[in-house]
Amino acid sequence: MKVVRDYDPIVFASEFRSPDAMLKQFLRRSAATTKEAGRRAHFLAKPTHAARKRRGNLLERRRAAEGELDPFRARG
């Protein structure tokens, strides 16, 4: 028999006592799968323009603090 993780939506009838138990577990797993997919999508999302801009500002501030006032000058 296949061991099924909590969020795995694949269900085998042989795992359950009754059709009701199977349905209940399937619904629970489906909800967990949806939640997990949402979480993954959140972290895989492309960075927004605002985030890039914020990062640029941070780098610029750090360089200024290091004494390099012109952030666009080539380092060397």
VMD Tcl script that builds the backbone (N, CA, C; Angstrom):
set m [mol new atoms 228]
animate dup $m
set s [atomselect $m all]
$s set {name element resname resid chain x y z} {
  {N N MET 1 A 0.837 -1.198 0.000}
  {CA C MET 1 A 0.000 0.000 0.000}
  {C C MET 1 A 0.878 1.257 0.000}
  {N N LYS 2 A 0.484 2.261 -0.757}
  {CA C LYS 2 A 1.252 3.501 -0.872}
  {C C LYS 2 A 1.074 4.360 0.383}
  {N N VAL 3 A 2.172 4.860 0.914}
  {CA C VAL 3 A 2.085 5.768 2.063}
  {C C VAL 3 A 1.835 7.160 1.503}
  {N N VAL 4 A 0.793 7.810 1.989}
  {CA C VAL 4 A 0.400 9.102 1.438}
  {C C VAL 4 A 0.694 10.215 2.436}
  {N N ARG 5 A 1.399 11.253 1.962}
  {CA C ARG 5 A 1.674 12.400 2.829}
  {C C ARG 5 A 0.396 13.200 3.019}
  {N N ASP 6 A 0.366 14.026 4.042}
  {CA C ASP 6 A -0.824 14.818 4.381}
  {C C ASP 6 A -1.407 15.606 3.219}
  {N N TYR 7 A -0.526 16.254 2.424}
  {CA C TYR 7 A -1.043 17.131 1.384}
  {C C TYR 7 A -1.142 16.461 0.020}
  {N N ASP 8 A -0.916 15.156 -0.032}
  {CA C ASP 8 A -0.999 14.431 -1.296}
  {C C ASP 8 A -2.464 14.125 -1.616}
  {N N PRO 9 A -3.015 14.673 -2.708}
  {CA C PRO 9 A -4.439 14.476 -3.000}
  {C C PRO 9 A -4.786 13.095 -3.570}
  {N N ILE 10 A -3.773 12.253 -3.826}
  {CA C ILE 10 A -4.067 10.927 -4.381}
  {C C ILE 10 A -4.583 10.017 -3.269}
  {N N VAL 11 A -5.770 9.468 -3.479}
  {CA C VAL 11 A -6.419 8.657 -2.444}
  {C C VAL 11 A -6.757 7.284 -3.009}
  {N N PHE 12 A -6.463 6.244 -2.243}
  {CA C PHE 12 A -6.836 4.885 -2.641}
  {C C PHE 12 A -7.925 4.371 -1.708}
  {N N ALA 13 A -8.947 3.736 -2.270}
  {CA C ALA 13 A -10.078 3.249 -1.481}
  {C C ALA 13 A -9.635 2.280 -0.388}
  {N N SER 14 A -8.580 1.506 -0.659}
  {CA C SER 14 A -8.117 0.504 0.306}
  {C C SER 14 A -7.597 1.126 1.609}
  {N N GLU 15 A -7.327 2.441 1.600}
  {CA C GLU 15 A -6.796 3.104 2.799}
  {C C GLU 15 A -7.875 3.421 3.828}
  {N N PHE 16 A -9.144 3.333 3.448}
  {CA C PHE 16 A -10.201 3.862 4.311}
  {C C PHE 16 A -11.247 2.838 4.719}
  {N N ARG 17 A -11.852 3.108 5.883}
  {CA C ARG 17 A -12.897 2.228 6.421}
  {C C ARG 17 A -14.186 2.338 5.618}
  {N N SER 18 A -14.526 3.568 5.211}
  {CA C SER 18 A -15.800 3.783 4.519}
  {C C SER 18 A -15.647 4.870 3.454}
  {N N PRO 19 A -16.595 4.930 2.522}
  {CA C PRO 19 A -16.546 5.988 1.496}
  {C C PRO 19 A -16.585 7.389 2.118}
  {N N ASP 20 A -17.320 7.533 3.231}
  {CA C ASP 20 A -17.397 8.842 3.899}
  {C C ASP 20 A -16.034 9.273 4.437}
  {N N ALA 21 A -15.344 8.300 5.050}
  {CA C ALA 21 A -14.013 8.597 5.592}
  {C C ALA 21 A -13.073 9.000 4.456}
  {N N MET 22 A -13.212 8.321 3.321}
  {CA C MET 22 A -12.373 8.612 2.166}
  {C C MET 22 A -12.639 10.037 1.666}
  {N N LEU 23 A -13.903 10.392 1.541}
  {CA C LEU 23 A -14.272 11.715 1.051}
  {C C LEU 23 A -13.753 12.814 1.984}
  {N N LYS 24 A -13.931 12.594 3.278}
  {CA C LYS 24 A -13.503 13.573 4.276}
  {C C LYS 24 A -11.991 13.820 4.183}
  {N N GLN 25 A -11.250 12.730 4.106}
  {CA C GLN 25 A -9.789 12.828 4.030}
  {C C GLN 25 A -9.356 13.480 2.712}
  {N N PHE 26 A -10.048 13.135 1.638}
  {CA C PHE 26 A -9.714 13.704 0.337}
  {C C PHE 26 A -9.900 15.224 0.347}
  {N N LEU 27 A -11.013 15.672 0.942}
  {CA C LEU 27 A -11.282 17.110 1.008}
  {C C LEU 27 A -10.212 17.820 1.839}
  {N N ARG 28 A -9.811 17.193 2.933}
  {CA C ARG 28 A -8.777 17.773 3.797}
  {C C ARG 28 A -7.450 17.885 3.036}
  {N N ARG 29 A -7.103 16.833 2.302}
  {CA C ARG 29 A -5.846 16.844 1.541}
  {C C ARG 29 A -5.891 17.868 0.423}
  {N N SER 30 A -7.043 17.994 -0.217}
  {CA C SER 30 A -7.174 18.960 -1.314}
  {C C SER 30 A -6.960 20.375 -0.794}
  {N N ALA 31 A -7.553 20.662 0.374}
  {CA C ALA 31 A -7.406 21.994 0.967}
  {C C ALA 31 A -5.938 22.256 1.293}
  {N N ALA 32 A -5.262 21.246 1.836}
  {CA C ALA 32 A -3.847 21.394 2.189}
  {C C ALA 32 A -3.001 21.612 0.935}
  {N N THR 33 A -3.351 20.926 -0.149}
  {CA C THR 33 A -2.605 21.061 -1.404}
  {C C THR 33 A -2.758 22.475 -1.947}
  {N N THR 34 A -3.980 22.979 -1.909}
  {CA C THR 34 A -4.253 24.327 -2.406}
  {C C THR 34 A -3.460 25.350 -1.600}
  {N N LYS 35 A -3.455 25.175 -0.284}
  {CA C LYS 35 A -2.747 26.103 0.594}
  {C C LYS 35 A -1.245 26.072 0.295}
  {N N GLU 36 A -0.712 24.862 0.140}
  {CA C GLU 36 A 0.718 24.692 -0.141}
  {C C GLU 36 A 1.080 25.334 -1.483}
  {N N ALA 37 A 0.228 25.146 -2.486}
  {CA C ALA 37 A 0.481 25.722 -3.813}
  {C C ALA 37 A 0.495 27.245 -3.731}
  {N N GLY 38 A -0.421 27.798 -2.944}
  {CA C GLY 38 A -0.479 29.251 -2.765}
  {C C GLY 38 A 0.786 29.783 -2.123}
  {N N ARG 39 A 1.264 29.037 -1.138}
  {CA C ARG 39 A 2.490 29.428 -0.437}
  {C C ARG 39 A 3.677 29.413 -1.396}
  {N N ARG 40 A 3.744 28.361 -2.230}
  {CA C ARG 40 A 4.850 28.268 -3.200}
  {C C ARG 40 A 4.783 29.418 -4.193}
  {N N ALA 41 A 3.582 29.707 -4.679}
  {CA C ALA 41 A 3.411 30.779 -5.662}
  {C C ALA 41 A 3.883 32.103 -5.071}
  {N N HIS 42 A 3.604 32.289 -3.775}
  {CA C HIS 42 A 3.996 33.529 -3.104}
  {C C HIS 42 A 5.512 33.712 -3.155}
  {N N PHE 43 A 6.257 32.625 -2.891}
  {CA C PHE 43 A 7.710 32.739 -2.861}
  {C C PHE 43 A 8.338 32.724 -4.248}
  {N N LEU 44 A 7.640 32.164 -5.223}
  {CA C LEU 44 A 8.182 32.107 -6.578}
  {C C LEU 44 A 7.829 33.343 -7.398}
  {N N ALA 45 A 7.006 34.222 -6.825}
  {CA C ALA 45 A 6.558 35.406 -7.558}
  {C C ALA 45 A 7.756 36.244 -8.002}
  {N N LYS 46 A 7.652 36.811 -9.183}
  {CA C LYS 46 A 8.722 37.655 -9.697}
  {C C LYS 46 A 8.797 38.926 -8.840}
  {N N PRO 47 A 10.016 39.423 -8.596}
  {CA C PRO 47 A 10.114 40.644 -7.801}
  {C C PRO 47 A 9.469 41.809 -8.554}
  {N N THR 48 A 8.788 42.653 -7.835}
  {CA C THR 48 A 8.100 43.784 -8.469}
  {C C THR 48 A 9.097 44.907 -8.734}
  {N N HIS 49 A 8.659 45.842 -9.532}
  {CA C HIS 49 A 9.520 46.993 -9.823}
  {C C HIS 49 A 9.855 47.732 -8.526}
  {N N ALA 50 A 8.857 47.866 -7.649}
  {CA C ALA 50 A 9.060 48.577 -6.383}
  {C C ALA 50 A 10.159 47.906 -5.557}
  {N N ALA 51 A 10.170 46.572 -5.577}
  {CA C ALA 51 A 11.182 45.841 -4.809}
  {C C ALA 51 A 12.576 46.084 -5.392}
  {N N ARG 52 A 12.670 46.110 -6.719}
  {CA C ARG 52 A 13.965 46.377 -7.365}
  {C C ARG 52 A 14.454 47.785 -7.023}
  {N N LYS 53 A 13.510 48.722 -7.056}
  {CA C LYS 53 A 13.836 50.114 -6.769}
  {C C LYS 53 A 14.331 50.249 -5.324}
  {N N ARG 54 A 13.631 49.574 -4.410}
  {CA C ARG 54 A 13.998 49.604 -2.993}
  {C C ARG 54 A 15.411 49.036 -2.804}
  {N N ARG 55 A 15.688 47.944 -3.510}
  {CA C ARG 55 A 17.012 47.319 -3.410}
  {C C ARG 55 A 18.089 48.258 -3.955}
  {N N GLY 56 A 17.778 48.917 -5.061}
  {CA C GLY 56 A 18.714 49.882 -5.638}
  {C C GLY 56 A 19.026 50.995 -4.655}
  {N N ASN 57 A 18.002 51.490 -3.980}
  {CA C ASN 57 A 18.187 52.555 -2.997}
  {C C ASN 57 A 19.057 52.092 -1.837}
  {N N LEU 58 A 18.851 50.854 -1.403}
  {CA C LEU 58 A 19.651 50.304 -0.301}
  {C C LEU 58 A 21.120 50.209 -0.701}
  {N N LEU 59 A 21.364 49.711 -1.921}
  {CA C LEU 59 A 22.746 49.580 -2.404}
  {C C LEU 59 A 23.413 50.951 -2.506}
  {N N GLU 60 A 22.648 51.914 -3.003}
  {CA C GLU 60 A 23.171 53.269 -3.166}
  {C C GLU 60 A 23.552 53.853 -1.809}
  {N N ARG 61 A 22.688 53.666 -0.825}
  {CA C ARG 61 A 22.948 54.173 0.524}
  {C C ARG 61 A 24.181 53.508 1.136}
  {N N ARG 62 A 24.299 52.198 0.923}
  {CA C ARG 62 A 25.441 51.453 1.469}
  {C C ARG 62 A 26.750 51.944 0.845}
  {N N ARG 63 A 26.730 52.154 -0.472}
  {CA C ARG 63 A 27.944 52.641 -1.150}
  {C C ARG 63 A 28.320 54.038 -0.668}
  {N N ALA 64 A 27.307 54.874 -0.468}
  {CA C ALA 64 A 27.560 56.232 0.021}
  {C C ALA 64 A 28.188 56.164 1.416}
  {N N ALA 65 A 27.707 55.248 2.234}
  {CA C ALA 65 A 28.236 55.082 3.592}
  {C C ALA 65 A 29.684 54.584 3.563}
  {N N GLU 66 A 30.023 53.806 2.530}
  {CA C GLU 66 A 31.397 53.289 2.400}
  {C C GLU 66 A 32.348 54.359 1.866}
  {N N GLY 67 A 31.795 55.491 1.472}
  {CA C GLY 67 A 32.646 56.577 0.994}
  {C C GLY 67 A 32.629 56.751 -0.513}
  {N N GLU 68 A 31.946 55.871 -1.205}
  {CA C GLU 68 A 31.855 56.009 -2.660}
  {C C GLU 68 A 30.564 56.763 -2.968}
  {N N LEU 69 A 30.691 58.070 -3.148}
  {CA C LEU 69 A 29.502 58.905 -3.273}
  {C C LEU 69 A 28.788 58.753 -4.608}
  {N N ASP 70 A 29.537 58.484 -5.677}
  {CA C ASP 70 A 28.896 58.312 -6.977}
  {C C ASP 70 A 28.625 56.823 -7.211}
  {N N PRO 71 A 27.368 56.385 -7.019}
  {CA C PRO 71 A 27.062 54.952 -7.128}
  {C C PRO 71 A 27.201 54.402 -8.541}
  {N N PHE 72 A 27.267 55.315 -9.561}
  {CA C PHE 72 A 27.323 54.842 -10.940}
  {C C PHE 72 A 28.754 54.732 -11.461}
  {N N ARG 73 A 29.722 55.233 -10.673}
  {CA C ARG 73 A 31.121 55.142 -11.090}
  {C C ARG 73 A 31.601 53.695 -10.978}
  {N N ALA 74 A 32.376 53.263 -11.945}
  {CA C ALA 74 A 32.864 51.875 -11.920}
  {C C ALA 74 A 33.762 51.675 -10.703}
  {N N ARG 75 A 33.563 50.544 -10.049}
  {CA C ARG 75 A 34.409 50.244 -8.882}
  {C C ARG 75 A 35.732 49.673 -9.374}
  {N N GLY 76 A 36.796 49.920 -8.629}
  {CA C GLY 76 A 38.029 49.326 -9.065}
  {C C GLY 76 A 39.137 49.753 -8.187}
}
mol reanalyze $m
mol bondsrecalc $m
mol representation Tube
mol addrep $m
